[in-house]
């Protein structure tokens, strides 16, 4: 017998998947009724991996896709997406910020209504969709308001964290930039980026570079007082605001911001 829910996701998004699975458990779907490679024991030893994925996509009542940055860089995720689309399964796409609707519309799922974790009503929309798809029964869920509120809070917290993959690479969006070089006069320091740009060593030659603010906090951050992470890129112009990079060292910290070097980077489309 097939599972109720198949969850397709990138490996690096396992923490986000755990939040979704907890929600599904809270609304009455046992982990035994969920196929997800993040769940221990989901894959049977001795059986072909691809065949197991295919069988579970075909037999599940609903197929949930967590469409994150990493999802679109995973060949296996894209294969699962294609298989579910080809098999005309009951599909529930979920857009994970900062993925946009325009990017979603470039997939084979264009035309299928997607939910977005960036929507303030995401938890309620997900609940209602699962009811419409006959995966859960609304009347059997107690304390619904608390469950939905907790899901929204956990989603907001998790989607603000930028996690590195097993090879040590981050994928980020660059949201704000400032060019910096050697300065003779130090202006009044008003923000973390002012400190990063002008520093306290005005006689030190600073190599021309661009400072970029990231769209979240790197997963190394445990200090709740830090609200901004920046990277220094030794290139004044980039053709893309989406980067994949290895993290270097902490260069500076000022107030609520931290500035890091990077070892290498690749521009992504």
Beta strands, then each sheet from edge to edge (+ up, - down):
strand 1: 5-8
strand 2: 34-35
strand 3: 62-67
strand 4: 91-95
strand 5: 115-116
strand 6: 161-162
strand 7: 169-180
strand 8: 209-214
strand 9: 217-218
strand 10: 228-233
strand 11: 242-254
strand 12: 257-267
sheet 1: 2+ 1+ 3+ 4+ 5+
sheet 2: 6+ 9+
sheet 3: 7+ 8- 10+ 12+ 11- 7+
end
